[in-house]
Amino acid sequence: LSPNWWRRIERRHAGFSWRISEALDKMRIDSATAHAVQNYFEMLTMSCRTRNYASIWNMDETAINGEPNHSRKVFVDSNIGIQYDRTIVNKSHITLVVCCSSTGSTIPPLAVFKGKRLVSNLLDDAPPGTVAAVTENGWMTQETCVLWMKHFLQNIPPKRPALLLMDGSPTHICSEIATLGK
């Protein structure tokens, strides 16, 4: 291919541009269908109309010190804001669980480290109130999610009901979490 090949492609396809892809695991790619997203928002709307929530919160986990950034430059339709690239999840990382409300309030995070016991200096530079846990691989488990749910309930304002939005990870689904959430 000649050095001008891409320039000619770009001229012929004016509706395309260069974007940096973002890593997204296969489970999220497969579950993010138009029907699933529409169904989620219909259920959320119904819930908000039938309940008078005192607060609405969103919890999510993110991996830090995990897989290196494998984003790459891709040539896509300009109408696409973000291009996702399938990734293989690195099984050795730290999980950081964060939560904020629809008004911008936050609670201190939970940091899940790989290991068998907590080391005293793990949270030396962490935000005040941060909670730590260890699991065999540094990933969230049902047990660490229960720990986080107790932490959440202790740190949100006492006025209820509160709505907590979480993704559908199997680690978020167990009877103890449902009982705590009532």
Buried (B, 14 or more C-beta within 10 A) or exposed (E): EEEEEEEEEEEEEEEBBEBEBEBBEEEEEEEEEEEEEEEEEEEEEEEEEEEEBEBBBBBEBEBEEBBEEEBEEBEBEEEEEEBBBEBEEEEEBBBBBBBBBEEEEEBBBBBBBBBEEEEEEBBEEBEEEBBBBBBEBBBBBBEBBBBBBBBBBEBBEEEEEBBBEBEEBEBBEBEEBEEBBE
